[in-house]
Amino acid sequence: MRNIFHAIGVLTICLAGTCFGQYKNTHTSLCSLRGKVAEGDRINVRVSGVYEGGMGDRGLAIGTLDDPACPDQTAWVEIVLQSKHNGKKLSRLLDQSSRAHVAFEGEFYGPPVPDPKLPEAIGKTYHPGWGHLAAFKTKLVVHAILAVRSAPETGAEP
């Protein structure tokens, strides 16, 4: 009887859209997300990279996520935690340095869709973005911090 309830619990978790066993410590790199999310799309991911930014007192923080292997793939990051796990650890590391190696879980957004009300000529050449001055093609909304460790300062070898 106990095994039946265990199986149902796992099934319920999967039906709710969160199937923890499927990830099992696997994090994709920011580089590997290139081309996996189209304009206007979003996907649930576990991604690792170097986070630069800050942690706010109210749980909302903004910054960027990059990967030295593909420096042109920097993503805008908004941290809106559903779990406080590793939040204090990240905050302490960011107090010492503005950078940290992280593994995040959240929603990864592709480039925003241009406003359909724009004139056709502008809509074809205008490419909206995320974050500060709309400078980023992708955005990650972080719901959980899976892992945190210190990162070398900018310009230093990892």
C-alpha positions in Angstrom: 0.0 0.0 0.0 2.9 2.4 0.8 4.4 1.9 -2.7 1.0 2.8 -4.3 0.9 6.2 -2.4 4.5 6.8 -3.3 3.8 6.3 -7.0 0.7 8.4 -6.9 2.7 11.2 -5.2 5.3 11.2 -8.0 2.5 11.1 -10.6 0.8 14.1 -8.9 4.0 16.1 -8.9 4.5 15.3 -12.6 0.9 16.2 -13.4 1.3 19.5 -11.6 4.1 20.4 -14.1 7.0 19.8 -11.8 8.7 16.5 -12.1 11.8 16.8 -10.0 13.3 13.4 -10.9 13.6 14.3 -14.6 16.4 16.9 -14.0 18.6 15.0 -11.5 21.5 17.6 -11.2 21.6 18.3 -14.9 21.8 22.0 -15.8 22.1 23.2 -19.3 24.5 25.9 -20.1 23.4 29.3 -21.4 25.2 28.5 -24.7 23.2 25.4 -25.3 19.9 27.4 -25.1 20.8 29.3 -28.3 18.2 28.5 -30.8 16.0 26.5 -28.4 13.6 29.4 -27.7 12.0 31.4 -30.5 10.6 34.9 -30.6 7.7 35.2 -28.1 8.4 31.7 -26.6 9.3 30.7 -23.1 10.5 27.4 -21.7 11.2 26.0 -18.2 14.9 25.4 -17.7 17.6 24.6 -15.2 20.6 26.7 -16.4 24.0 27.4 -15.0 26.3 30.3 -15.6 27.8 33.4 -14.0 25.3 35.7 -12.4 26.2 39.4 -12.0 23.8 41.6 -10.1 22.4 41.9 -6.7 19.8 40.4 -4.3 17.1 42.8 -3.1 15.6 42.7 0.4 12.1 42.0 -1.0 13.2 38.9 -2.9 13.4 40.7 -6.3 16.7 41.2 -7.9 17.9 42.0 -11.4 21.2 41.3 -13.1 22.6 39.3 -16.0 23.6 35.6 -16.6 26.5 34.8 -18.9 28.8 32.0 -19.9 32.4 32.6 -20.8 32.1 30.0 -23.5 29.6 32.2 -25.4 30.0 35.9 -24.3 27.4 37.1 -26.9 24.6 35.1 -25.1 24.1 37.2 -22.0 20.6 37.0 -20.6 18.7 39.5 -18.5 17.8 38.0 -15.1 14.9 38.7 -12.8 15.0 36.8 -9.5 11.5 36.1 -8.1 12.1 33.2 -5.8 9.4 30.7 -4.9 11.9 29.0 -2.6 14.4 30.8 -0.3 16.9 27.9 -0.6 20.4 29.3 -1.3 19.1 32.9 -1.4 21.2 34.0 1.6 24.2 32.2 0.3 23.9 34.0 -3.0 23.3 37.3 -1.2 26.5 36.8 0.9 28.6 36.0 -2.2 27.3 39.1 -4.0 28.1 41.3 -1.0 31.8 40.2 -1.4 31.8 40.3 -5.2 29.2 41.2 -7.7 29.6 37.8 -9.4 28.7 34.2 -8.6 28.6 30.8 -10.4 25.0 29.7 -10.1 22.5 27.1 -11.2 19.0 28.5 -11.5 15.6 27.0 -12.2 13.0 29.2 -13.9 11.4 30.4 -17.1 13.6 31.3 -20.1 12.1 33.8 -22.5 13.1 34.3 -26.1 13.1 37.7 -27.8 9.9 39.7 -27.3 7.5 40.0 -30.2 7.4 43.5 -31.7 4.1 45.4 -31.1 1.7 44.5 -33.9 0.5 48.1 -33.9 3.8 49.4 -35.2 3.9 50.4 -38.9 5.1 47.5 -41.0 8.3 49.2 -42.1 9.3 49.7 -38.4 8.1 46.3 -37.3 10.4 44.6 -39.7 13.6 46.4 -38.5 12.7 46.9 -34.8 13.8 44.1 -32.5 12.6 44.7 -28.9 14.6 43.3 -26.0 14.6 42.7 -22.3 16.1 44.5 -19.3 18.0 47.7 -19.1 17.5 49.7 -22.3 16.0 46.6 -23.8 19.6 45.5 -24.5 19.1 41.7 -24.0 17.6 39.2 -26.5 16.6 36.7 -23.8 15.4 36.8 -20.2 15.4 34.4 -17.3 12.9 34.6 -14.5 14.4 32.7 -11.6 12.1 30.8 -9.3 14.8 28.7 -7.5 18.5 28.9 -6.8 19.8 25.3 -7.1 23.5 25.9 -6.5 25.9 28.8 -5.7 29.6 29.1 -5.5 32.1 32.0 -5.8 33.2 33.2 -9.2 36.5 34.8 -10.2 36.5 38.6 -10.6 35.9 40.0 -14.1 38.9 39.4 -16.3 40.3 36.6 -14.2 40.7 33.1 -15.5 38.1 30.6 -14.0 
